[in-house]
Amino acid sequence: AYYLLAAWGLVWLARRAWPVGLVAGGAALTFAIIALFSFNYAEAPQKEDWREAMRWLDGQIRPGDEVIVLPGYAQSAVDYYLKPGTDTPVFAFPQHLLDGKALRDLESYLLAENGILRDRERVWIIVSPERYASEDPTQYLRKTWFDYNTWMFQDPKVFLGVTIYGYSFKQFPGTNADFYPRSRDARTNLKFGDTLLLEGYDILPDAATNLPAGQVRYDSNLHLTLYWRKLIPDTTDYTVQVRLLDSAGQDTNTNYAAQPHFGYYPTGRWKTGEAVRDYRDLYIHVPPGQYQLEITVFPKDQPQSPLAVYGTQKGQKIEPETAQPALRLTAPVTIIAAR
């Protein structure tokens, strides 16, 4: 239709004022030829896979999370593709705070009473690498501030033109980093050997599902948080294995074995008395029903030597002389059918 209309206009001009029609036809031809050599908006073609990146992140977000976009103007892509729960805020980070020069303003924006980190447990930083490098060449916010003040809890997830980092907050003043589980019934007092104390846990669904704690949909992630405390000096790096068992106590091959925080903060580096939250995500691909989580802790690369477990959970006491090599959490896991 566009070309027919343009041709009709040129013919109309040629019939009524042929010089004007000739000039108009020449101009149209010139612009058409120019377009053949400058059809790209940018000189270098670039593709960024925001769709797959946000689809992955959508399955990782849990209650208590928030999202920061770097640079801030890329938030439009995040808003279009990411559909987290209503409790998950998304922030476009202010440009004037990226270079690390206004440190007082940066700290206030992050940690003040109305700062964006207040009452949050984890943050996902979504980075468009080339754009962020041009806006903040030293990458001060991520490489200096977050790497120094927080723990990275998993490996960065790299997509074409998009990288996602996950950070867990340490005990910031004014935040809810007191390391207490969300439910009082989920508080425990369980020793793994003489080194580690499990003080509680949270079993959470994806934030977007709006399900209660302990429930998870088929074909989504079960989010487990383990609340640990280091009891005595010990330089051993321990692996924590989580298994999903069916109602008969049989392994469903839904396992997760890794060092805390993907090895970014192993137990050998924990200080005596320090509390650490460790995050685990289990992809659920088993039939709907009732299940149970089992936790085993053993020295790195020595699964044949699990630590004995004893103590109390939900009023049930395990004596040291009857300690077991694995712990089954009393809270059930309910898996429901996918939508």
Order of alpha helices (4+ residues) and beta strands (2+ residues): alpha-alpha-alpha-beta-alpha-beta-alpha-beta-alpha-beta-beta-beta-beta-beta-beta-beta-beta-beta-beta-beta-beta-beta-beta-beta
